[in-house]
Amino acid sequence: MDFPDLLLPTQSELKLESLTLDPDSNLITLHLISTQTTAHCPLCRHPTQRVHSHYQRTLKDLTWANYQVTLELHLQKFFCVNAACHRQIFVERLPALTVPWARRTNRLASQLSQIGLALGGAAGARCHKLGYSLCPNSVLNAIPFTPLPEPPPPKTVGVDDFAFKKCLSYGTLIIDIDRHRPIALLEDEHADTLADWLKQHPTIETLARDRSKTYRQGMNQGAPQATQVADRFHLLQNLAEPPFLIPP
Ligand SMILES: [Zn+2]
């Protein structure tokens, strides 16, 4: 295998046609053609060899020494020959090289992802001496989406009302006190609505509330196993009211 071929992201589906070097701008451009003769429709996975037309795509790749590398790919569009498929024409996929719509190779995206995870967006974008000219968002966008871990089930929650329209309509706000996070907004402040929500969260051990009889009723219905306590705000508020006001 020739030397430049060894540096390609994948050797099995691409053939190097030519290479141009621009020393003034430290840029290498590789002109590559696809060697695939059969492609699979991305929708129905049906194989096809019927070529529709050709398509050019540009990707950024890892740097070679101090040279930025651009891949000029000459790909094919195929007909899907499955009459039942909704996709009639598609561009061939090169999963070992890149993903659809991406503007960089998988291996470059992986390297940028590692930089972003280690340094964050702003510091990662300052790594221009590695040969990349990036903005902070580009570094962060290279990090693959990973779902946040599921929060633990709530054990201690606070319940209070909030106004959609003051004196006219109110909802109920529920806070996970252990995590200091709001976890639910209920559409009204009725006992049944609160009870229904509490029944779906049987892990709750302690409920903090004001002295509302409605909330007490909802908690008794929905979480009879939980201990009800007065929340600190209302406790202090009530203490400051007569006849509990301590005279100076
Ligand atoms: Zn198809």
Boltz pocket constraint, residues with backbone or C-beta under 6 A from the ligand:
constraints:
  - pocket:
      binder: B
      contacts: [[A, 41], [A, 42], [A, 43], [A, 44], [A, 45], [A, 46], [A, 80], [A, 81], [A, 82], [A, 85], [A, 86], [A, 87]]
      max_distance: 6.0
